[in-house]
Amino acid sequence: MKRIMNAPGTLVAESLAGFVAAHEDLVAFGGEGRFVRRRALVPGKVALISGGGAGHEPLHCGFIGQGMLDAACTGHVFTSPTPDQILAAMDETDTGAGCLLVVKNYDGDVMNFEMAAEMAAGRHRVEMVVVEDDAASGPSVRSRGRRGVAGTVVVEKILGAAAERGDDLSSLKALGEGLSGRMRSMGVALRGVTVPDNARETFALGPEEMEIGVGIHGEPGLYRARMAGADEIVRLICEPILDQLGPLASARPLLIVNGFGGTPPIELHLAYGLARRYLAGRGVAPARSLVGTFVTSLDMAGLSVTLALLSEAEFALWCAPVATPVLAW
């Protein structure tokens, strides 16, 4: 697999350097290059910190800025950042109101963020919100319970807006914990992931196969199915989402169609249109939508659908102003 890189070992560092240079009006390196932070911190605001392995770009660094994250820590490809990185981010971005850690539910991420929180005891007030939105909740080699996938963007945006308006640490934690039960994501892959270190796909699909229920680390899904048309693919991933979510009454539905890194916009918008039509047939009318490439699995061909049932207050926070390299309105 050909890639534009010098070497696998320098890919992440060189990519982050380019990212920071491209968005220097919004972000900067912190901790001597160990993490990326918001260039202009807000005194007295809770610091929102997230992170994970590289390979999910633009998550998480692409969501640093006004109305979202204050810092993001990046590990090697599909490898959690170290506790030292996370602690350094807390030390530099805590301006007096404490730190909220937003963590995807993968064992390595949870363990290292928890360890960093323990190391910060006595230096910072710290709380943690674990994102668990994956509808493909079968056994996983990387997490206990539901994995945290594209719904992470929803959590980071809503908590970021609430932190920006001045909500305190305990209120933000309660807000974040209330979201996972009303949000589900489901993904489909048409091609596995090629990891730079070994240039091999994490799973191989035949020309007439697709993988349903994939995560974002190249792990296989719940089951393998025969390749189908777009209508059937959308049904296969939207149906379990609706089956797992609770009553839709009084909710403001947010619909996200997310590309995994190897899917062109023409296919993502086609899938969005079909997903919207499918949801309408089940009595769901999205109040707001987002289509694009936000939470990737390197070069995986495929996409995920996320549906979040937001309260009026949460919906207002989603719609609140934001200025990051990826989301801006």
N, C-alpha and C positions, 0 to 999 in steps of 0.2 A: 504494500500500500504506500504510494508516494505521498509525502507531506512536505509542506513548506516549513522547514525547521533546520536548525544546525545539528542538534542531537537531542534524543529523548530527555536526557538529564537536564538540559537547559531550556526546554520548551516552555515550561510554566513561568519561570523567572523572566524570560525574554518577552513572553506574551504580556505579563503583568506590567513590565516596564513600558511597553508600547501602549497599553490601555491607559496608564496613568498619564503618559505624555499626551495622548489624544484628548483626554478630558481634564486637563490640568486646571481648568476653571472651577471644576466641581470636586475633584479628589486629589489626594496626595498620598505618598507612602508614609507610614508611621512605623515606629519601633525599628528604625534602621532597616526598613524594607521588609519587615516580617508580616505586615498587613497593609491594607489600603483603608484610608479613612476619609471622612468628609473634610474638605479643606477648611471650611469655616464652622467650627463647633459653636453650639448655642449654650451659654452659661446657664446652669440651673435646670437643664432639660435631661430627662432620663436618656442615657446612651443606649441605643439599640444596636446590638452586635450579632452578626451571624457568620456563616462560613461553612466550608466543606471542602471536599476534594476538587481539584481542577477537573475540567471535562464537562462541567455543567453550564458553562458560560452562555448567556451573560449573568446567570445566577453565580455568585451573590454580589460581586463587585459592581455589576451594572446597575444595581439598585441602591447605591450609596448617594446620599444627597438630601436636600430639603424634602421633608415629608416621608422619608423612608429610613434607610440604615445610616448609622454613624460610622460603622467600620465593618469590614469583612476580612476574614482570615482564610487563606487558600492553602490547601495541602497539595501534595503531588497528585497526579491523575488518579481519581477515585480513591483517594486516601485522606482521611481526616486531618485537619490542621492540628498542630501539637498544642498541649496545654500552655506552653510558654508563649506561643503566638497569641493565644486568646487572652492570657493574662496581660500581655503587653498592650493589647488593644483596650482592655479595661482601664489600665493605668493611664493611658493617654486620652481617652475619650470621656471618662467620668468627670463631669464638671460640677458634681455636688449632689445630684439627685439619684445616683446609683446606676446600675447597668441591668438591662434585660437581654438575655441570650435567647435567640431564636434558633432552634436546632431541628433539623430533619431527623425523623426517627430511623436512624441507622445506628447499629451498635457502636461503631467506632466514633461517630460524631457525638452521640450521647455520652459515652464514656469520657472522651477528652474534654468536652465542655463541662461536664460535672466535675472533673478533676481540676479544671481551671477555676471553677467557682469555689471549690474547697481551698485552693491556694490563695484565693483573693480574700478569704475570711479575715476580718479585722482591718482590711484596707478599703473594701468596697461593699456596699449593699448590692446583692446580686439575686436576681430571680431568673427562672428559665421557663420557656414555653417550648414544648415539643410538638412539632407538626406531624399529624397522622391523618393523611387524606386519601391514601391509596385504596380504591375499591377492590383491587386484587389482593385480598387479605389472606391469601394462602401462606403456607410456610415459606419463610425467606431465610437465606443464609446470612443476611446482613441486618435483620431487625427482628425485634419481638413485637408482634402486633402489626398495625398498619404502618407502611412506609410513608415517609414524608416526601412528596414529589411536587408537582406543579402548583399545588395549593399553597406552597411556601410563599409564593409571590403575593397571594391574597393576604396572608398573615403579616408579612413584612410591610405591605402597603397600609393596611388598616392600623396596625400598631404604630407605624411610623407617623401617620397623620395624628393619632391620638397623643403620641409623645410630643409632637410639634406644637400642639395646642396647650401642652402643659400637664397632661395627666400624670399622676404619680405612679411609682413602681408597682404597688399592689393592684391598682386599678388596671394597669396595662397587663399584668399577669392574668387577672380574671378575664379580661377581654379576650386575650389570646387563647386561653383554655376553653372558652366558650365557642370558638370557631370550628374546631376539628370535627365535632359531632354533626355539623350542618354543612359539610363540604366533602365532596368525593371527586377523585380523579381516576381515570382508567386509560391505559395506553396500549397501542398496537405497534409492532415492529415488522417491517418488511425485509430488513437486513440487520444483522448484528453489529456490534461495535468493534472497531479495530483499534486496539490500545497501542500507542506509539512504541512502548518498550518491546513488544514482541511481534507487532505487525500481523497478528492473527485475530480473526473475529471471535468474540466471546461465545457466540453460538452460531451455527451455520443453518441456514434455511434453504430448502430446495426452491427451484424456480416457481413452484405452485403452492408455496407454503407461507403462512404468516404466524406471528407469535402474539397471542392475546394476553394482556395483563402484565406487561413488562415493567420493570423498575427503571432507574436512571443510572445504573452502574453496569449495564451490559448483562445483567442476570436474565435468565429465561423467564417467560411468563407463566401463567397458570396452565395454559394448554396451547397446542399448536393446531391450526386449522388450515383448511384448503383456502387458497387465495380467492377472494370474492370481490364483487364490485363495491364501489364506495358506499352505496346505500346500506349494504349488509355490514360492512366494516363499522360504520357509524352506529348501526343498531346494536352490534355486539359490544361496543364499549359504552354506549349511553344507557342501555337497558339495566345493567347492574348498578350504575350510578343512581338512577331513579328508584330502583328497588331498595337500595340501602338508606336513602334519605327519608327523613320523616315527613310530616304533613307540610304542604306547600303554602297553606293559607297564611296571608299577611306577610309573606317573605318577599324580599326584593332579589330575584335570582340574578346572579352574575355568571356568565358563560365565558369560559376561556378555551380556545383551541391553541395548543402549544406544539411546536415542531421540535423533534428530538435532535436536530442538527443536520440531517441529510434530506430534509423534505422541503421542496420549493414552495414559495408563497402561493402559487397557483393551486396546489393541492390543499394547502391549509385553508384557503378561503372556500374552496369547494366543500371541504369537510365541515366548515363552519355553517355554510348554508344548509347542508343536509342535517346537521345536528340541530339547528334552529327549527327546521321543519319537523324533525322527529319529536323534539320537545313540545312543539305546538300541538302535535297529535296526542300528547300525554297531558295537555293542559298547562304547560309551562311556557311563559313568555319572558325571556330575559329582559331585565331592566337596563343592563349594561353589558358590554361584551369586550373581549380583548382577543386579537388574533395575531400570532407571530411566533417567533422563536425566543423563548424566555428561559426554559429549564431544559438543557440538552443532555444528551448522553454521547458526547463527542460527535461521531459522524453517523449515528444510527438513523436509518431511514424509517420514519414512522411518526406518530403524533399521539398526543393525549388530549382528552376532553376533561375539563374541570367544571363542576357546577357547585356554586356556593349559594346557600340560602341565607341572605343577609337580613338583619333587622333594619329598620329605618335609620337608626343611629349608625350602624356599621356601614350601611350604604352611603351615608353622607361622608363618612371617613374615607371610603374608597374613592369617592368623587372629589375629595379635597385636593387642593393644589399640590403638585409634586414636581420636583426638578432633579432628575437623575440622568445618567448617560443613556438609559434605555426608556424609562417612563417619564414623560413630561407633559403636564396639562395644567 
